[in-house]
Each structure stands twice: as C-alpha cells, then as structure tokens.
C-alpha cells in the first residue's frame, strides 16, 4: 500500500456518532489518522440547522473527512422534517415510466443531493442499483425496477441529477443484492448463480453506469460458484472483476462490517480483509468498540491513508434558505405529492 500525499490524505475507516452533537471522545476519534469518514443516522438528526451545525463541527475538527448518509428515499431516509419526503425508487421508477417522464428521476436526484449539500453532507449512499421488485427481503422497493434496461435509464437520470448538485453517486450493492430473499443485516446470504447469469441481469447496471459513479459499495453476499468468500473480502470480485474487467476507477466502500453478512471474524480482521481485497474505505456503524478495534488493526498493520477519497467531497455551495425558495424545488415537491407518496 503506497503512502499518499499527506495534505490530501484520508483515513480508510468510516464510523458513526452517538448523538446530535460531537462529544470530546468523538472529536479525539475523528483526529485519528485512520478515520476518514462519518456516516450519520436518524439518531443524529433533529433539524436541518442542527445537522448543518454538526457537519460544520466535524469539518472544523478535520477537513479531510467525508460525511455520508443513507438518504435513498422511501423507507431509507435518515433526515426528515424540513427535508423533502422522497418516494421509494420503485415508486419513482413506476411513476416515471407511467408518465413517460424519466426526467423526474433527474429532478429528484438533484433535490435530494441539493438538500444534503446545503446541510454540509458530502455523499448520500445512493442510488440502489440492485435489480429487484419483490424477491429480496431487504431491497424490494428500494430498487428502481426488476428490468435492468429500465433500471439503467432511471438510475442514470437520478445520478445525473445528483451530479448536477455537486454530489458524486454511490452505486450499491455490487454485484447485486436483488436475487436472494435473505437480508445481509441479519444473515450471511449465499447466491448460487453463475457469473454468466449475473452478467445477464444483476451486473448490467454496474457495468453500464460505472463511468458515471464516484463510488460503489460491496454486498455482503457469497457467490460460491464464483468465489468462496464474501464479495467484501474477495480479490476476485473487487480487484479482478470490478477493477480490471469492468475498469471501475472510483472509490470502493465495504458495506457496514457490523452486519451479520460480514461473517464471524473479529472487526479488525474484517476491516483488514476488505482493505486487502481492494476496498478503499470500510464502514463500521454504531459500534464504538469495533471502530477502535479497526483503528488498532490499521495502526498495527500499517494501513496507509488514501488521497483518492478526496474526489467524494461535495463541490457545491448551496444555501438552504435560497434552495427552499426556488420554483424548481416547489415544482418537484408538487410532483412528489402527485405521486401520492408524500
């Protein structure tokens, strides 16, 4: 692992916070060189102004840090109240096709990203590129469609909207979580399909949209007919398939290593396995002891920081009070109400 330029150096671990403001202990943690990201959840949110203040506080402790959230829409939307209630991607996709208006995906991607950028957030872990409608217990209506061709068109518009707002998109969950029922938060899913079957379906969105994505997130799934280990720990999946065959040059995140799907290894082992397999940054969420174990493992194993991650910092300069007054925002909110999902 090569030494990166210190001035643009980001730690390889993304962790979470306990509450709605930074504690002294958390400030000390953020200062650790191995911490390069913070992911926020509903427990960290009270209001738009509070979350903006929290983000400013985080960046005042360390500039070289990525602040992230899962603001997909539907049942996965961490910030509410003043934030626009977003439809699920399945509802959005159905509406866009019914009205022959794929541009609404662009508009909602732009609005989601603009609201977050105006609040100090660098990235939303979106969009979901899993091909599904009702097969998976955890994906379902988080997916645009079970038709990969339609999904690619819908997601491409959504991604372009995010990009217009200055935010890089993260495609998840590579190489596809939509083909099995099991939830990797609570089990260790196994998908017995072949690589050829995945190429024909689940891999298509990742393959077609790779050049428009700033990042991808791995799925904690094992495909035993392709590799014997979980994707997040697989050199074959990350280095050979994603990097070499698909020629993806963006950031690779592991999904949360606290999830059951990440296996029964120690947290330090999980993080090192992910880094060695080719992940640029690993996530350890809602697990302080696990976070500290990874910091210790990274230090002992001389895991180097990365300059690549700077590409994910949000480039926008958006003022919340100006944003909410825009006619464009009002029009998008009216369309969401028309969908009957707000």
C-alpha positions in Angstrom: 0.0 0.0 0.0 1.6 3.3 -1.1 1.9 6.4 1.0 -0.4 9.1 -0.1 0.1 12.9 -0.2 -0.5 13.9 3.4 -2.3 17.1 2.6 -5.0 15.1 0.7 -4.8 12.1 2.9 -7.9 10.4 4.1 -8.2 7.6 6.6 -9.7 4.4 5.4 -12.4 3.9 8.1 -15.9 5.5 8.2 -17.6 5.3 11.5 -20.7 6.8 13.2 -21.6 9.1 16.1 -23.8 8.6 19.1 -25.9 11.7 19.2 -26.8 15.1 17.7 -23.6 16.8 18.7 -19.9 15.9 19.0 -18.6 14.6 22.3 -15.0 15.2 23.4 -14.3 11.5 22.8 -15.7 11.7 19.3 -13.5 14.7 18.5 -10.5 12.8 19.7 -11.5 9.8 17.5 -12.0 12.0 14.4 -8.5 13.3 14.8 -7.1 9.8 14.4 -5.4 9.5 11.0 -7.4 6.3 10.2 -10.8 8.0 10.5 -11.7 9.3 7.0 -15.5 9.3 7.1 -18.5 9.8 9.3 -21.9 8.3 8.5 -25.0 9.9 10.0 -28.2 8.2 11.0 -31.7 9.3 12.2 -30.4 9.3 15.8 -28.0 12.1 14.8 -30.8 14.2 13.4 -33.1 16.8 15.0 -33.4 19.5 12.3 -31.8 20.9 9.2 -30.0 23.6 11.1 -28.7 21.1 13.8 -27.4 18.7 11.2 -25.7 21.5 9.3 -24.0 22.7 12.6 -22.9 19.1 13.3 -21.3 18.8 9.9 -19.5 22.1 10.4 -18.3 20.9 13.7 -17.0 17.7 12.2 -15.2 19.6 9.4 -13.7 22.0 12.0 -12.0 19.1 13.7 -10.8 17.6 10.4 -11.1 18.9 6.8 -10.0 15.6 5.2 -13.1 13.7 6.1 -16.2 12.5 4.1 -19.6 13.0 5.7 -22.2 10.5 4.5 -25.8 9.4 5.0 -28.3 6.9 3.5 -30.9 9.3 2.0 -32.2 7.0 -0.7 -35.9 7.8 -0.3 -38.8 5.7 0.7 -38.1 3.6 3.9 -34.4 4.6 3.8 -34.4 8.3 4.5 -32.5 9.3 7.7 -33.3 13.1 7.6 -36.9 14.1 7.6 -38.9 17.1 9.0 -37.7 20.0 6.7 -36.2 17.6 4.2 -38.4 16.6 1.3 -40.1 13.2 1.9 -38.7 11.3 -1.1 -40.6 8.4 -2.8 -39.1 4.9 -2.9 -37.1 4.3 -6.1 -39.6 1.7 -7.1 -42.5 4.2 -6.8 -40.4 6.8 -8.6 -39.5 4.4 -11.4 -43.1 3.3 -11.8 -44.3 6.9 -12.0 -41.6 7.9 -14.4 -42.4 5.1 -16.8 -46.2 5.6 -16.5 -45.8 9.3 -17.3 -43.1 8.7 -19.8 -41.0 11.3 -17.9 -37.6 9.9 -17.0 -36.5 13.5 -16.2 -38.4 13.3 -12.9 -35.6 11.0 -11.7 -33.0 13.6 -12.5 -35.0 16.2 -10.6 -35.4 14.1 -7.5 -31.8 13.1 -7.6 -30.9 16.8 -7.8 -33.2 17.8 -5.0 -32.0 15.0 -2.6 -28.4 15.9 -3.2 -29.0 19.7 -3.1 -30.7 19.5 0.3 -27.9 17.4 1.7 -25.2 19.6 0.2 -26.9 22.7 1.7 -26.6 20.9 5.1 -22.9 20.0 4.9 -23.2 16.4 3.7 -20.7 15.1 1.1 -22.4 12.0 -0.2 -25.6 10.0 0.1 -25.1 6.3 -0.4 -27.4 6.2 -3.4 -28.7 5.0 -5.7 -29.5 1.4 -5.2 -28.6 -0.4 -8.4 -29.9 -3.8 -7.3 -32.3 -5.5 -9.8 -35.4 -6.3 -7.8 -39.1 -5.8 -7.2 -40.1 -8.3 -4.5 -37.5 -11.1 -4.4 -35.3 -9.6 -1.7 -36.5 -9.0 1.9 -34.2 -6.0 2.3 -34.1 -4.4 -1.2 -37.6 -4.7 -2.7 -39.0 -1.2 -3.3 -35.6 0.4 -2.8 -34.8 -0.7 -6.3 -35.9 1.2 -9.4 -37.0 -1.9 -11.3 -36.6 -5.6 -11.9 -35.8 -4.9 -15.6 -32.1 -4.0 -15.9 -32.6 -2.0 -19.1 -35.2 0.3 -17.4 -33.2 0.4 -14.2 -30.2 1.7 -16.0 -32.2 4.5 -17.7 -33.9 5.6 -14.5 -30.8 5.4 -12.4 -28.7 7.3 -15.0 -31.1 10.2 -14.8 -31.1 10.1 -11.0 -27.3 10.0 -10.9 -27.0 13.0 -13.3 -29.3 14.9 -11.0 -27.0 14.2 -8.1 -24.0 15.2 -10.1 -25.7 18.5 -11.1 -25.9 19.3 -7.4 -22.2 18.7 -7.0 -22.6 15.2 -5.4 -20.9 12.0 -6.5 -23.2 9.0 -6.7 -22.5 5.6 -5.0 -23.9 2.5 -6.7 -24.9 -0.3 -4.4 -24.8 -3.2 -3.6 -22.2 -4.6 -6.0 -22.6 -7.1 -7.8 -26.3 -7.2 -6.9 -28.4 -7.9 -3.8 -31.7 -8.3 -5.5 -31.6 -12.0 -6.4 -32.0 -13.6 -3.0 -34.5 -13.3 -0.2 -32.0 -13.1 2.7 -31.2 -9.8 4.5 -27.4 -9.4 4.9 -28.0 -7.3 8.0 -29.2 -10.4 9.9 -27.9 -13.4 8.0 -25.0 -14.5 5.7 -26.6 -14.7 2.3 -25.5 -17.2 -0.4 -26.4 -16.7 -4.0 -25.7 -19.8 -6.1 -26.0 -18.2 -9.5 -23.2 -18.3 -12.0 -21.2 -15.4 -13.3 -22.9 -15.7 -16.7 -26.3 -15.4 -15.0 -25.2 -12.3 -13.1 -23.8 -10.7 -16.3 -27.2 -11.1 -17.9 -29.0 -9.4 -15.1 -27.6 -8.1 -11.8 -24.2 -6.8 -13.1 -25.7 -4.9 -16.0 -26.4 -1.6 -14.1 -23.0 -1.6 -12.5 -21.4 -2.3 -15.9 -23.3 0.3 -17.8 -23.2 3.1 -15.2 -19.7 2.6 -13.8 -18.3 5.7 -15.5 -21.0 7.9 -14.0 -20.4 6.7 -10.4 -17.9 8.2 -8.0 -18.1 5.1 -5.8 -19.6 1.6 -5.4 -20.5 -0.3 -2.2 -20.0 -4.0 -2.0 -22.7 -6.5 -1.0 -22.0 -8.9 1.9 -23.0 -11.9 -0.2 -21.1 -15.0 -1.1 -21.4 -16.4 -4.7 -19.9 -19.9 -4.2 -19.9 -20.7 -7.9 -17.7 -17.6 -8.5 -15.6 -17.3 -5.3 -15.7 -19.0 -1.9 -15.6 -15.8 0.1 -18.0 -12.8 0.6 -17.7 -10.1 -2.0 -16.4 -7.6 0.5 -13.3 -9.8 1.1 -12.9 -11.1 -2.4 -9.8 -10.1 -4.5 -11.6 -11.8 -7.4 -14.7 -9.7 -7.2 -13.1 -6.3 -6.3 -9.7 -6.4 -8.0 -10.2 -8.7 -10.9 -13.9 -8.2 -11.8 -14.7 -4.7 -10.7 -11.3 -3.0 -11.2 -9.9 -5.0 -14.2 -12.8 -6.4 -16.2 -15.3 -3.6 -15.6 -12.5 -1.0 -15.4 -14.1 0.9 -12.5 -11.8 3.7 -11.2 -13.9 5.2 -8.4 -13.9 4.6 -4.7 -15.0 1.2 -3.4 -16.7 1.0 0.0 -17.4 -2.1 2.0 -21.0 -2.2 3.4 -21.2 -2.0 7.2 -18.8 -4.6 8.7 -21.1 -4.7 11.8 -23.7 -6.5 9.7 -24.2 -10.3 10.2 -23.5 -10.8 6.5 -19.9 -9.7 7.1 -19.2 -13.0 8.9 -17.9 -14.1 12.3 -14.4 -12.7 12.1 -13.2 -10.1 14.6 -13.8 -6.5 13.5 -10.1 -5.9 12.9 -9.9 -9.0 10.7 -13.0 -7.9 8.7 -11.6 -4.5 8.0 -8.1 -5.8 7.0 -9.7 -8.4 4.7 -11.7 -5.7 3.0 -8.7 -3.4 2.6 -6.5 -6.2 1.2 -9.3 -7.3 -1.2 -9.3 -3.8 -2.7 -11.8 -1.7 -0.7 -10.7 2.0 -0.4 -12.8 2.6 2.7 -14.6 0.3 5.2 -17.7 1.1 7.3 -18.2 0.2 10.9 -21.5 1.7 12.1 -23.0 2.0 15.6 -20.1 0.0 17.1 -17.6 2.1 19.0 -15.6 -0.8 20.3 -15.5 -2.3 16.8 -14.3 1.1 15.5 -11.5 1.2 18.0 -10.5 -2.4 17.1 -10.2 -1.4 13.5 -8.2 1.7 14.3 -5.8 -0.5 16.3 -5.6 -3.1 13.5 -4.9 -0.5 10.9 -2.2 1.0 13.0 -0.5 -2.3 13.7 -0.7 -3.4 10.1 0.5 0.0 8.7 -2.6 0.6 6.6 -1.9 3.7 4.6 -4.2 6.6 4.1 -5.6 7.4 0.7 -5.7 10.5 -1.5 -8.3 9.1 -3.8 -11.2 9.7 -1.3 -10.9 13.5 -1.7 -12.8 13.1 -5.0 -16.0 12.4 -3.0 -16.1 15.7 -1.1 -19.1 17.8 -2.2 -18.2 20.6 -4.6 -21.4 22.6 -4.2 -22.0 25.9 -2.5 -25.8 25.8 -1.8 -27.6 27.9 0.8 -30.6 26.2 2.4 -32.8 29.3 2.6 -32.2 30.1 -1.0 -32.8 26.5 -2.1 -36.2 26.2 -0.5 -37.4 29.3 -2.3 -36.6 28.0 -5.7 -39.5 27.4 -8.1 -37.8 24.2 -9.2 -37.9 22.8 -5.7 -41.6 23.7 -5.4 -42.3 22.0 -8.7 -40.5 18.8 -7.7 -42.4 18.7 -4.3 -45.7 19.1 -6.2 -44.8 16.2 -8.5 -44.0 14.0 -5.4 -47.4 14.9 -4.0 -49.0 14.0 -7.3 -47.4 10.6 -7.0 -49.4 10.2 -3.8 -46.3 9.1 -1.9 -45.5 12.1 0.2 
